[in-house]
């Protein structure tokens, strides 16, 4: 089924990431990491509000009590959208100034999961954390290099996770009541010719959609057997995250990055760093909010 990506915002983001759809407000949140920008895109008006939080921001999620929760360079924080005030919550990595937070999402119980990366993607130096609704954070996985996409199975019994450096989507048994993960195993192995797995989401059929950095595409994978089901081209080398949105959750929004591209690269992909959307013919599931 041919599908063409549509540019909806020529954002020219240095490092666009963290796409997530707010089903209550019918808005798309995303971030421009290195510029410290939280973006709020309204497809009804084609407007994009930018809030600069003053430090690198890795990801964003809605908060059930209002505003947004962020994972920023200095840890977890709350952003009040009325005042644009950023309030720190906790910094589990304050001992290591080279680390910053990267991608993450909330689980079905409203816990906020996000991981870290060093400025040079130092092998095995980063971690995956979980921020609980009581605002305490726990390290869940150590020995991570580039913590990235995360998603939960439709029956909330499995968690999928990407450490980009491993070229693998990992599967864990997941305990909804406690947030515990066990029995780590390979769900998907991404071949080098498809680029590097980055951000990730899940559709209503339980299939994973992965943004492929260096692969110019978003790809659909069956986590049960690791089968590559489909690839949708995106006109940018650095494809970073994806999220289902729209009133019917049938639109896949895709972030990209232009940082690190040469002048020649940018001549052939002038809209790198833009926000794109496609209609893949399947629906997603609603994102979860932070319950704290």
Secondary structure by P-SEA (a helix, b strand, c coil): cbbbbbbcccccccccccccccccccbbbbbbcccbbbbbbbccccbbbbbbccccccbbbbbccbbbbbbcccccccccccccbbbbcccccccccccccccccccccbbbbbbcccccccccccccccccccccccccccccccccbbbbcccccbbbbbccccccbbbbbcccccccccccccccccccccccccccccccccbbbbbbccccbbbbbcccccccccccccccccccccccccccccbbbbbbbcccccaaaaaacccccbbbbbbccccccccccccc
